[in-house]
Amino acid sequence: MNEALRYKLVLAVLSIGVFALFLVSLATGPAAIGFADSMRALFSSDAYEIGLIMREIRLPRAILGLMVGATLGLSGAVLQGYLRNPLAEPGLLGISASASLGAVLTIYTGVSLAFPLALPMAALAGAGIAVLVVRAMAGGAGGTLSIILAGIALSAFAGAMTSLALNLSPNPFAAMEIVFWMLGSLTDRSMVHVWLAAPFMLLGWVMLALTARALDALTLGVSAASSLGVDLRRTQFLAVGGTAASVGAATAVAGAIGFIGLIVPHILRPLVGSMPSRLLPASALGGAAMLLAADILVRLIAPERDLKLGVLTAMVGAPFFLWLIWRSRRTMV
């Protein structure tokens, strides 16, 4: 099959899959509401109770699942292309850990009880601080190794401070809330969370999409990319800043969800070809599909126990990634 045709087919299949999973997400929940009744209530003022469930509970959850998944998949593909490291993912830059630390501090101090929106806002602030620190440590013209090392150091520091907050928490209920939030979930999210995160995610998506041409050039090496007119400072700003804006907003509303940004580009890369620019939209759609599917599963597997989304993605993602490593090792032998 022609490579261009195969690429269009992959995007079409992923788009259909995301749309189908979005509809299934809208129709899934503890309330026994039929699919037709769910869709009718979503766009109608009739059946007030059902309409309230659809518009205030299920719709925000489905929208956030799509947006957060797309963010993680897209940012993972960009970072793997920019850093030229197949193990790169959003958490590598310390952004997820710093955003989590900002949220944890609001829970630890009790501010989130007095002002619930303080939690996602503090997480966004933590992500913003993280990108400033990474850029300051790596420098405007810093190489990929400097960025990776700065991100690892920042992740370690943010993780240590989060552990310290848990260690010193005088309230066991606050410590439990911190742990549960860090596991990642879309439960009890509202349209307020959607409107809070959407502007930052959209800004991040635009910045990440603008790296496409530079990522294609970087496959030839830094020197060749520079000779082709690629501005490496601008590319670094777009890749790191776009990841901070989008992943920071995703972490702010959903907590820490791992492995999607790492796994999805690996799954789709053999299907879309070697050009990083083609991987970006495919990874965004693949990430959205994976997170929507995971969020549907947590509601079906143990609806009464509130299985956390980050737990499920890690349980599925870690063994799958080990399988990918084993498969790539066999092909290299």
C-alpha positions in Angstrom: 0.0 0.0 0.0 1.2 3.5 -0.8 2.7 5.2 2.3 0.7 8.4 1.9 -2.5 6.3 1.5 -1.7 4.2 4.5 -1.1 7.3 6.6 -4.5 8.7 5.7 -6.1 5.4 6.5 -4.5 5.3 9.9 -5.7 8.8 10.7 -9.2 7.9 9.5 -9.3 4.7 11.6 -8.0 6.6 14.7 -10.5 9.4 14.2 -13.4 7.0 13.9 -12.1 5.2 17.0 -11.9 8.4 19.0 -15.4 9.4 18.0 -16.8 5.9 18.9 -15.0 5.9 22.3 -16.2 9.4 23.0 -19.8 8.2 22.5 -19.3 5.1 24.6 -17.8 7.3 27.4 -20.9 9.4 27.3 -23.1 6.4 27.7 -21.0 4.7 30.5 -21.7 5.2 34.1 -23.3 3.8 37.3 -26.7 5.3 36.3 -28.5 2.7 34.1 -29.3 5.0 31.1 -29.7 3.5 27.7 -27.6 4.9 24.8 -30.5 6.4 22.9 -31.8 8.0 26.1 -28.4 9.4 27.0 -27.9 11.0 23.6 -31.4 12.4 23.6 -31.0 13.9 27.1 -27.7 15.5 26.2 -29.3 17.7 23.6 -32.7 18.1 25.2 -34.2 19.9 28.1 -36.5 17.0 28.8 -35.8 14.4 31.5 -34.1 16.8 33.8 -32.3 14.3 36.0 -30.9 12.4 33.1 -30.0 15.6 31.3 -28.2 16.8 34.4 -26.2 13.6 34.6 -25.2 13.9 31.0 -24.3 17.6 30.9 -22.7 18.0 34.3 -21.0 14.7 34.9 -20.5 12.5 31.8 -19.9 15.2 29.2 -17.1 17.0 31.1 -15.5 13.7 31.8 -15.5 12.6 28.2 -14.2 15.9 26.9 -11.4 15.9 29.4 -10.6 12.3 28.6 -10.2 13.3 24.9 -8.2 16.5 25.6 -5.9 15.0 28.2 -5.2 11.9 26.1 -4.5 14.0 23.0 -2.2 16.2 25.1 -0.1 13.3 26.4 0.2 11.5 23.0 1.1 14.7 21.2 3.6 15.9 23.7 5.2 12.5 23.9 5.7 12.4 20.1 7.2 15.9 20.0 9.6 15.2 22.9 10.8 11.9 21.4 11.4 13.7 18.1 13.0 16.8 19.6 15.2 15.0 22.2 15.9 12.2 19.7 15.3 9.8 22.6 12.7 7.0 22.3 12.3 7.0 26.1 11.3 10.6 26.2 7.8 11.5 27.6 6.2 14.5 29.3 7.3 13.4 32.8 11.0 13.6 31.6 11.1 17.4 31.8 9.8 17.5 35.4 6.6 19.2 34.3 4.2 16.6 35.6 6.0 16.3 38.9 6.1 20.0 39.4 2.5 20.4 38.5 1.7 17.6 41.0 3.7 19.4 43.7 1.8 22.6 43.2 -1.5 20.7 43.6 -0.2 18.8 46.6 0.8 22.0 48.4 -2.8 23.3 48.2 -4.1 20.0 49.7 -1.4 20.0 52.4 -2.1 23.6 53.4 -5.9 23.2 53.2 -6.3 26.0 50.6 -8.1 23.6 48.3 -10.9 23.2 50.8 -11.5 26.9 51.0 -11.1 27.4 47.2 -11.4 24.3 45.1 -10.1 25.9 42.0 -6.8 26.6 43.8 -5.7 23.0 43.2 -5.7 23.2 39.3 -4.4 26.8 39.4 -1.5 25.8 41.6 -0.7 22.9 39.4 -0.6 25.2 36.4 1.7 27.5 38.3 4.0 24.5 39.2 4.2 23.6 35.5 5.1 27.2 34.6 7.8 27.3 37.2 9.2 24.0 35.9 9.6 25.2 32.3 11.3 28.4 33.6 13.7 26.3 35.7 14.5 23.8 32.8 15.2 26.6 30.3 17.3 28.5 32.8 19.4 25.4 33.6 19.7 24.2 30.0 20.2 27.7 28.5 18.6 29.1 25.4 21.0 27.1 23.2 21.2 24.2 25.5 21.6 20.7 24.0 19.1 17.9 24.4 21.3 16.3 27.1 21.2 19.5 29.2 17.4 19.6 29.0 17.1 15.9 29.9 19.4 16.3 32.9 17.6 19.5 34.1 14.3 17.7 33.8 15.5 14.7 35.7 16.9 16.9 38.5 13.6 18.9 38.7 11.5 15.7 38.8 13.6 14.3 41.6 13.3 17.5 43.6 9.6 17.8 43.0 9.1 14.2 43.9 11.1 14.7 47.1 9.1 17.7 48.1 5.9 15.8 47.5 7.1 12.9 49.7 8.0 15.5 52.4 4.5 16.9 52.3 3.1 13.4 52.7 5.6 12.7 55.5 4.8 15.8 57.5 1.0 15.9 56.8 -0.7 16.2 60.2 -4.0 15.1 58.8 -4.3 11.5 57.6 -7.3 12.5 55.4 -5.2 15.1 53.6 -2.4 12.6 53.1 -5.0 10.1 51.6 -6.4 12.8 49.4 -2.9 13.7 48.1 -2.2 10.0 47.3 -5.5 9.5 45.5 -5.1 12.7 43.5 -1.6 11.7 42.4 -3.0 8.4 41.1 -4.9 10.3 38.3 -8.6 10.3 37.7 -11.4 12.1 35.8 -14.0 11.4 38.4 -16.1 14.4 39.6 -14.8 16.8 37.0 -17.1 19.5 35.8 -17.2 22.0 32.9 -15.4 24.4 35.1 -12.3 22.2 34.8 -12.8 22.0 31.1 -12.9 25.8 30.7 -9.9 26.2 33.0 -7.7 23.7 31.2 -8.8 24.2 27.6 -7.0 27.6 26.8 -3.7 26.2 28.1 -4.1 22.9 26.2 -5.0 24.7 23.0 -2.0 27.0 23.3 0.2 24.0 24.0 -1.2 22.1 21.0 -0.5 25.0 18.6 3.1 25.4 19.9 3.8 21.7 19.6 2.3 21.5 16.1 4.6 24.3 15.0 7.6 22.1 15.7 6.6 19.6 12.9 9.0 20.9 10.2 11.9 21.3 12.6 11.4 17.7 13.9 11.6 16.4 10.3 14.8 18.3 9.8 16.3 17.2 13.1 16.2 13.5 11.9 19.2 14.5 9.8 21.1 15.8 12.8 21.5 19.2 14.5 24.1 20.5 12.0 22.0 19.5 9.0 18.8 21.0 10.5 20.6 24.3 11.2 21.9 24.4 7.6 18.3 24.0 6.5 17.3 27.1 8.4 15.8 25.5 11.5 16.0 27.9 14.5 17.0 25.6 17.3 16.2 28.2 20.0 12.7 28.6 18.7 12.2 24.8 18.4 13.3 24.4 22.0 10.9 27.1 23.2 8.0 25.6 21.3 8.7 22.0 22.4 9.3 22.7 26.0 6.8 25.6 26.4 4.1 23.7 24.5 4.6 20.6 26.7 4.5 22.8 29.8 1.3 24.5 28.8 -0.6 21.4 27.7 0.7 18.8 30.1 0.6 21.2 33.0 -3.1 21.8 32.3 -3.8 18.1 31.9 -2.1 17.3 35.2 -3.9 20.2 36.8 -7.3 18.6 36.1 -6.6 14.9 35.9 -3.6 14.3 38.2 -0.5 12.3 37.1 -1.3 9.8 34.3 1.7 8.0 32.9 2.8 5.8 30.0 0.4 7.2 27.4 2.9 9.8 26.1 5.6 7.1 26.1 3.7 4.1 24.6 1.4 5.7 21.9 4.2 7.1 19.6 5.9 3.7 19.8 2.7 1.9 18.7 2.0 4.3 15.8 5.5 5.0 14.5 5.6 1.8 12.4 2.2 2.6 10.9 2.8 6.3 9.8 6.4 6.2 8.6 9.6 7.7 9.8 8.6 11.4 9.4 8.0 12.9 12.9 5.5 15.5 11.5 3.2 12.6 10.5 3.4 11.1 13.9 2.1 14.2 15.7 -1.6 14.1 14.7 -1.6 10.3 14.8 -0.2 10.3 18.4 -2.7 13.0 19.5 -5.6 10.8 18.2 -4.0 7.6 19.6 -3.5 9.2 23.0 -7.1 10.4 23.1 -8.4 6.9 22.1 -6.2 5.2 24.7 -7.2 7.5 27.6 -10.9 7.3 26.7 -10.7 3.5 26.6 -8.9 3.4 29.9 -11.5 5.8 31.5 -14.3 3.6 30.2 -12.6 0.5 31.7 -12.2 2.0 35.2 -16.0 2.5 35.3 -16.7 -1.0 34.2 -14.0 -3.0 36.1 -14.7 -1.7 39.6 -17.3 1.0 39.6 -17.9 0.8 43.3 -14.2 1.0 44.2 -13.2 4.1 42.1 -10.3 2.5 40.4 -7.8 5.3 39.5 -7.0 6.0 35.9 -3.3 6.3 36.4 -3.2 2.9 38.1 -4.8 1.3 35.0 -2.6 3.0 32.5 0.5 2.0 34.4 -0.7 -1.7 34.8 -1.3 -1.9 31.0 1.5 0.4 29.8 4.4 -1.0 31.8 4.1 -4.6 30.5 3.4 -3.4 27.0 6.5 -1.2 27.0 8.6 -4.2 28.3 7.2 -6.2 25.4 8.2 -3.4 22.9 11.7 -3.4 24.3 11.9 -7.2 24.0 10.6 -7.1 20.5 13.1 -4.4 19.4 15.9 -6.4 21.0 15.0 -9.5 19.0 15.0 -7.5 15.8 18.4 -6.1 16.5 20.0 -9.5 17.2 
